[in-house]
Amino acid sequence: MQTLSPVYRASASSQLLFREPGIADGASLHRLIQVCPPLDLNSPYAYLLLCAHHARTCVVAESTDGIAGFISSYRLPDAPETLFVWQVAVAPMARGQGLAGQMLRHLLTRPQMADCNWLETTVTPSNQASMNLFAALAAELGLRSEKRVFFSTEDFGDQGHEAEILIRMGPLRPAAGIPSRNQEKQT
Protein backbone atom coordinates (compact mmCIF):
# COMPACT_ATOMS: atom_id res chain seq x y z
CA MET A 1 0.00 0.00 0.00
CA GLN A 2 1.31 3.44 -1.00
CA THR A 3 2.03 5.93 1.78
CA LEU A 4 0.69 9.40 0.99
CA SER A 5 2.62 12.50 1.91
CA PRO A 6 0.64 14.41 4.51
CA VAL A 7 -0.45 17.93 3.81
CA TYR A 8 2.25 20.10 5.35
CA ARG A 9 2.40 20.58 9.10
CA ALA A 10 5.19 23.01 9.93
CA SER A 11 7.83 22.18 12.48
CA ALA A 12 10.88 24.11 13.60
CA SER A 13 13.15 21.77 11.61
CA SER A 14 11.25 22.02 8.30
CA GLN A 15 13.51 22.59 5.31
CA LEU A 16 11.92 22.68 1.89
CA LEU A 17 13.01 20.81 -1.21
CA PHE A 18 11.74 22.06 -4.57
CA ARG A 19 11.30 19.24 -7.07
CA GLU A 20 9.28 17.93 -9.99
CA PRO A 21 6.18 15.97 -8.99
CA GLY A 22 5.91 12.23 -9.62
CA ILE A 23 2.89 10.01 -10.08
CA ALA A 24 3.16 8.97 -6.43
CA ASP A 25 2.36 12.62 -5.53
CA GLY A 26 -0.97 12.76 -7.38
CA ALA A 27 -3.28 11.88 -4.47
CA SER A 28 -1.36 14.12 -2.05
CA LEU A 29 -1.60 17.04 -4.46
CA HIS A 30 -5.34 16.48 -4.79
CA ARG A 31 -5.62 16.60 -0.99
CA LEU A 32 -3.53 19.79 -0.88
CA ILE A 33 -5.84 21.53 -3.33
CA GLN A 34 -8.81 20.47 -1.16
CA VAL A 35 -7.48 22.62 1.71
CA CYS A 36 -6.63 25.59 -0.54
CA PRO A 37 -9.83 27.42 -1.40
CA PRO A 38 -10.63 29.28 -3.58
CA LEU A 39 -8.74 26.97 -5.98
CA ASP A 40 -10.98 24.77 -8.11
CA LEU A 41 -10.60 21.14 -7.07
CA ASN A 42 -10.10 18.92 -10.08
CA SER A 43 -10.32 15.13 -10.15
CA PRO A 44 -7.46 13.02 -8.78
CA TYR A 45 -6.98 11.89 -12.39
CA ALA A 46 -6.20 15.48 -13.46
CA TYR A 47 -3.41 15.73 -10.87
CA LEU A 48 -2.03 12.36 -11.94
CA LEU A 49 -1.94 13.60 -15.54
CA LEU A 50 -0.10 16.75 -14.47
CA CYS A 51 2.48 14.59 -12.68
CA ALA A 52 2.81 12.24 -15.65
CA HIS A 53 2.71 14.70 -18.57
CA HIS A 54 3.80 18.07 -17.16
CA ALA A 55 6.21 17.27 -14.31
CA ARG A 56 8.97 19.34 -15.91
CA THR A 57 6.80 22.46 -15.70
CA CYS A 58 5.34 21.81 -12.25
CA VAL A 59 6.95 22.17 -8.85
CA VAL A 60 6.37 20.57 -5.45
CA ALA A 61 7.71 22.13 -2.26
CA GLU A 62 8.24 19.32 0.23
CA SER A 63 9.84 18.76 3.61
CA THR A 64 9.92 15.84 6.01
CA ASP A 65 6.65 17.31 7.30
CA GLY A 66 4.89 16.78 3.95
CA ILE A 67 3.97 18.72 0.86
CA ALA A 68 3.90 22.44 1.61
CA GLY A 69 3.14 23.75 -1.87
CA PHE A 70 2.49 22.93 -5.49
CA ILE A 71 2.44 24.82 -8.76
CA SER A 72 0.86 23.26 -11.80
CA SER A 73 1.79 24.79 -15.11
CA TYR A 74 2.45 23.85 -18.70
CA ARG A 75 3.85 25.28 -21.93
CA LEU A 76 1.15 26.47 -24.32
CA PRO A 77 0.99 24.02 -27.25
CA ASP A 78 0.65 26.81 -29.86
CA ALA A 79 3.06 29.18 -28.09
CA PRO A 80 5.74 27.07 -26.33
CA GLU A 81 7.65 30.20 -25.30
CA THR A 82 4.77 30.85 -22.87
CA LEU A 83 4.39 29.11 -19.53
CA PHE A 84 0.80 28.98 -18.30
CA VAL A 85 0.53 28.73 -14.51
CA TRP A 86 -2.67 26.87 -13.72
CA GLN A 87 -2.75 26.54 -9.92
CA VAL A 88 -0.58 27.82 -7.09
CA ALA A 89 -1.30 26.06 -3.80
CA VAL A 90 0.33 26.63 -0.42
CA ALA A 91 -0.69 24.53 2.59
CA PRO A 92 -2.38 26.62 5.30
CA MET A 93 0.47 26.14 7.81
CA ALA A 94 3.06 27.28 5.23
CA ARG A 95 1.37 30.54 4.23
CA GLY A 96 2.80 33.96 4.88
CA GLN A 97 6.41 32.89 4.28
CA GLY A 98 6.75 33.76 0.60
CA LEU A 99 6.62 30.13 -0.52
CA ALA A 100 4.48 30.76 -3.63
CA GLY A 101 6.99 33.31 -4.93
CA GLN A 102 9.91 31.00 -4.14
CA MET A 103 8.27 28.17 -6.11
CA LEU A 104 7.61 30.48 -9.08
CA ARG A 105 11.21 31.73 -9.13
CA HIS A 106 12.49 28.14 -8.84
CA LEU A 107 10.32 27.09 -11.76
CA LEU A 108 11.42 30.01 -13.96
CA THR A 109 15.12 29.29 -13.38
CA ARG A 110 15.00 25.60 -14.33
CA PRO A 111 17.15 24.81 -17.38
CA GLN A 112 14.13 23.60 -19.37
CA MET A 113 12.63 27.11 -19.05
CA ALA A 114 15.59 28.78 -20.80
CA ASP A 115 13.55 29.49 -23.94
CA CYS A 116 10.42 30.55 -22.09
CA ASN A 117 9.83 34.30 -22.39
CA TRP A 118 6.30 34.80 -21.12
CA LEU A 119 4.31 33.76 -18.09
CA GLU A 120 0.52 33.67 -18.19
CA THR A 121 -2.03 32.80 -15.55
CA THR A 122 -5.67 33.41 -14.83
CA VAL A 123 -6.97 34.71 -11.52
CA THR A 124 -10.48 35.47 -10.32
CA PRO A 125 -10.98 39.11 -9.26
CA SER A 126 -11.75 38.09 -5.66
CA ASN A 127 -8.50 36.10 -5.26
CA GLN A 128 -6.49 39.02 -3.94
CA ALA A 129 -3.66 36.80 -2.67
CA SER A 130 -2.95 35.54 -6.20
CA MET A 131 -3.34 39.01 -7.70
CA ASN A 132 -0.75 40.27 -5.17
CA LEU A 133 1.58 37.32 -5.84
CA PHE A 134 1.77 37.94 -9.58
CA ALA A 135 1.96 41.73 -9.21
CA ALA A 136 4.88 41.32 -6.78
CA LEU A 137 6.65 38.88 -9.12
CA ALA A 138 6.27 41.27 -12.06
CA ALA A 139 7.59 44.17 -9.97
CA GLU A 140 10.51 42.15 -8.55
CA LEU A 141 11.60 40.90 -11.97
CA GLY A 142 10.87 44.15 -13.82
CA LEU A 143 8.32 42.55 -16.14
CA ARG A 144 5.61 44.19 -18.19
CA SER A 145 2.22 42.96 -17.08
CA GLU A 146 -1.07 43.06 -18.97
CA LYS A 147 -4.54 42.00 -17.81
CA ARG A 148 -7.71 41.16 -19.68
CA VAL A 149 -10.77 38.98 -19.23
CA PHE A 150 -9.96 35.49 -20.49
CA PHE A 151 -13.12 33.60 -19.46
CA SER A 152 -16.23 35.62 -18.62
CA THR A 153 -18.76 34.60 -15.98
CA GLU A 154 -21.08 33.66 -18.85
CA ASP A 155 -18.45 31.29 -20.29
CA PHE A 156 -18.95 29.09 -17.21
CA GLY A 157 -22.69 28.75 -17.83
CA ASP A 158 -24.83 28.61 -14.72
CA GLN A 159 -21.96 27.53 -12.43
CA GLY A 160 -21.74 30.90 -10.69
CA HIS A 161 -18.00 30.99 -11.37
CA GLU A 162 -16.29 34.37 -11.39
CA ALA A 163 -14.61 35.65 -14.50
CA GLU A 164 -10.99 34.58 -14.96
CA ILE A 165 -8.61 37.47 -15.62
CA LEU A 166 -5.61 36.61 -17.80
CA ILE A 167 -2.35 38.08 -16.54
CA ARG A 168 0.49 38.04 -19.09
CA MET A 169 3.99 38.97 -17.93
CA GLY A 170 7.31 39.25 -19.67
CA PRO A 171 9.61 39.17 -21.35
CA LEU A 172 11.28 36.94 -18.78
CA ARG A 173 14.78 37.11 -20.26
CA PRO A 174 17.07 38.90 -19.80
CA ALA A 175 15.14 41.67 -18.01
CA ALA A 176 14.31 39.36 -15.12
CA GLY A 177 17.91 38.34 -14.56
CA ILE A 178 17.08 34.85 -15.81
CA PRO A 179 19.67 33.76 -18.39
CA SER A 180 18.47 33.01 -21.88
CA ARG A 181 19.55 29.84 -23.67
CA ASN A 182 22.19 31.89 -25.59
CA GLN A 183 23.58 33.40 -22.37
CA GLU A 184 23.80 29.96 -20.74
CA LYS A 185 25.86 28.62 -23.67
CA GLN A 186 28.34 31.48 -23.35
CA THR A 187 29.15 30.76 -19.69
PECOR-V994860 format. One record per pair of residues at least 12 apart in sequence whose C-alpha atoms are under 10 Angstrom apart, sorted by the first residue. I is the first residue (numbers start at 1). GAP is how many residues later the second one is. Records with the same first field share a line. If there is no record, write none. Layout:
BEGIN
I = GAP ; GAP
END
This chain:
BEGIN
2 = 22
3 = 21 ; 22 ; 25
4 = 20 ; 21 ; 22 ; 23 ; 24 ; 25 ; 27 ; 62 ; 63
5 = 19 ; 20 ; 21 ; 22 ; 23 ; 24 ; 26 ; 27 ; 57 ; 58 ; 59 ; 60 ; 61 ; 62
6 = 22 ; 23 ; 25 ; 26 ; 58 ; 59 ; 60 ; 61 ; 62
7 = 21 ; 22 ; 23 ; 24 ; 25 ; 26 ; 28 ; 55 ; 58 ; 59 ; 60 ; 61 ; 62 ; 83 ; 84 ; 85 ; 86
8 = 24 ; 53 ; 54 ; 55 ; 56 ; 57 ; 58 ; 59 ; 60 ; 61 ; 82 ; 83 ; 84 ; 85 ; 86
9 = 54 ; 55 ; 56 ; 57 ; 58 ; 59 ; 82 ; 83 ; 84 ; 85
10 = 53 ; 54 ; 55 ; 56 ; 58 ; 81 ; 82 ; 83 ; 84
11 = 52 ; 53 ; 54 ; 82
13 = 50 ; 51 ; 52
14 = 48 ; 49 ; 50 ; 51 ; 52 ; 54
15 = 46 ; 47 ; 48 ; 49 ; 50
16 = 44 ; 45 ; 46 ; 47 ; 48 ; 49 ; 50 ; 51 ; 52 ; 53 ; 83
17 = 42 ; 43 ; 44 ; 45 ; 46 ; 47 ; 50 ; 51
18 = 40 ; 41 ; 42 ; 43 ; 44 ; 45 ; 50 ; 51 ; 52 ; 84 ; 85 ; 88 ; 89
19 = 36 ; 37 ; 39 ; 40 ; 41 ; 42 ; 43 ; 51 ; 84 ; 87 ; 88
20 = 31 ; 34 ; 35 ; 36 ; 37 ; 38 ; 39 ; 40 ; 41 ; 50 ; 51 ; 87
21 = 26 ; 27 ; 29 ; 30 ; 31 ; 33 ; 34 ; 35 ; 36 ; 37 ; 38 ; 39 ; 40 ; 49 ; 50 ; 51
22 = 26 ; 27 ; 28 ; 29 ; 30 ; 31 ; 32 ; 33 ; 34 ; 36 ; 38
23 = 24 ; 25 ; 26 ; 27 ; 28 ; 29 ; 30 ; 32
24 = 24 ; 27 ; 28
25 = 22 ; 23 ; 26 ; 35 ; 42
26 = 18 ; 19 ; 20 ; 21 ; 22 ; 23 ; 24 ; 25 ; 26
27 = 16 ; 17 ; 18 ; 20 ; 21
28 = 16 ; 19 ; 38 ; 39
29 = 15 ; 18 ; 19 ; 22 ; 31 ; 38 ; 39 ; 40 ; 41 ; 42 ; 43 ; 60
30 = 12 ; 13 ; 14 ; 15 ; 16 ; 17 ; 18
31 = 13 ; 36
32 = 35 ; 36 ; 37 ; 38 ; 57 ; 58 ; 59 ; 60
33 = 14 ; 36 ; 37 ; 54 ; 55 ; 56 ; 57 ; 58
34 = 55 ; 57
35 = 54 ; 55 ; 56 ; 57
36 = 52 ; 53 ; 54 ; 55 ; 56
37 = 52 ; 90
38 = 51 ; 86 ; 88 ; 89
39 = 47 ; 48 ; 49 ; 50 ; 84 ; 85 ; 88
40 = 47 ; 121
41 = 46
47 = 25
50 = 22 ; 23 ; 24
51 = 21
53 = 21
54 = 18 ; 19 ; 20 ; 21
55 = 17 ; 18 ; 19
56 = 16 ; 17 ; 18 ; 19 ; 51 ; 54 ; 55 ; 56 ; 57
57 = 14 ; 15 ; 16 ; 17 ; 18 ; 26 ; 27 ; 28 ; 50 ; 51 ; 53 ; 55 ; 56
58 = 12 ; 13 ; 14 ; 15 ; 16 ; 27 ; 28 ; 29 ; 30 ; 45 ; 46 ; 49
59 = 12 ; 13 ; 14 ; 29 ; 44 ; 45 ; 47 ; 48
60 = 12 ; 29 ; 30 ; 43 ; 47
61 = 28 ; 29 ; 30 ; 38 ; 39 ; 41 ; 42
66 = 25
67 = 23 ; 24 ; 27
68 = 21 ; 22 ; 23 ; 24 ; 25 ; 26 ; 27 ; 31 ; 32
69 = 19 ; 20 ; 21 ; 22 ; 23 ; 25 ; 26 ; 30 ; 31 ; 34
70 = 17 ; 18 ; 19 ; 20 ; 21 ; 29 ; 30 ; 33 ; 34
71 = 14 ; 15 ; 16 ; 17 ; 18 ; 19 ; 29 ; 32 ; 33 ; 36
72 = 12 ; 13 ; 14 ; 15 ; 16 ; 17
73 = 12 ; 13 ; 14 ; 15 ; 34 ; 46 ; 47 ; 48
74 = 12
75 = 38 ; 41 ; 43 ; 44 ; 45
76 = 44
79 = 37 ; 39
80 = 35 ; 36 ; 37 ; 38
81 = 32 ; 33 ; 34 ; 35 ; 36 ; 37 ; 38 ; 90
82 = 31 ; 33 ; 34 ; 35 ; 36 ; 37 ; 38 ; 86 ; 87 ; 88 ; 89 ; 90
83 = 24 ; 25 ; 30 ; 33 ; 34 ; 35 ; 36 ; 37 ; 38 ; 85 ; 86
84 = 34 ; 35 ; 36 ; 37 ; 38 ; 82 ; 83 ; 84
85 = 19 ; 34 ; 35 ; 36 ; 37 ; 82
86 = 34 ; 35 ; 36 ; 37
87 = 34 ; 35 ; 36 ; 43
88 = 12 ; 13 ; 15 ; 16 ; 33 ; 42 ; 45
89 = 41
90 = 13
98 = 35
100 = 30 ; 33 ; 34
101 = 32 ; 33 ; 35 ; 36
102 = 35
104 = 29 ; 30 ; 33
105 = 32 ; 36 ; 73
108 = 64 ; 68 ; 70
109 = 68 ; 69 ; 70 ; 71
110 = 68
111 = 68 ; 69 ; 70 ; 73
112 = 69
113 = 59 ; 65 ; 66 ; 67 ; 68
114 = 58 ; 59 ; 64 ; 65 ; 66 ; 67 ; 68 ; 69 ; 70
115 = 57 ; 58 ; 64 ; 65 ; 66 ; 67
116 = 54 ; 55 ; 56 ; 57 ; 64 ; 65
117 = 52 ; 53 ; 54 ; 55 ; 56 ; 57 ; 59 ; 61 ; 63
118 = 25 ; 26 ; 27 ; 50 ; 51 ; 52 ; 53 ; 54 ; 55
119 = 15 ; 19 ; 24 ; 26 ; 48 ; 49 ; 50 ; 51 ; 52 ; 53
120 = 14 ; 25 ; 26 ; 27 ; 46 ; 47 ; 48 ; 49 ; 50
121 = 13 ; 26 ; 29 ; 43 ; 44 ; 45 ; 46 ; 47 ; 48
122 = 25 ; 26 ; 27 ; 28 ; 29 ; 41 ; 42 ; 43 ; 44 ; 45 ; 46
123 = 24 ; 26 ; 27 ; 39 ; 40 ; 41 ; 42 ; 43 ; 44
124 = 25 ; 27 ; 37 ; 38 ; 39 ; 40 ; 41 ; 42
125 = 24 ; 37 ; 38 ; 39 ; 40
126 = 36 ; 37 ; 38
131 = 34 ; 36
134 = 33 ; 34 ; 35
135 = 32 ; 34
137 = 32 ; 39
138 = 30 ; 31 ; 32 ; 34 ; 38
139 = 37
140 = 36
141 = 28 ; 29 ; 30 ; 31 ; 32 ; 33 ; 34 ; 35 ; 36 ; 37
142 = 27 ; 28 ; 29 ; 30 ; 33 ; 34 ; 35
143 = 25 ; 26 ; 27 ; 28 ; 29 ; 30 ; 32 ; 33
144 = 24 ; 25 ; 26 ; 27 ; 28 ; 31
145 = 22 ; 23 ; 24 ; 25 ; 26
146 = 19 ; 20 ; 21 ; 22 ; 23 ; 24
147 = 18 ; 19 ; 20 ; 21 ; 22
148 = 16 ; 17 ; 18 ; 19 ; 20
149 = 14 ; 15 ; 16 ; 17 ; 18
150 = 13 ; 14 ; 15 ; 16 ; 17
151 = 12 ; 13 ; 14 ; 15
152 = 12 ; 13
END
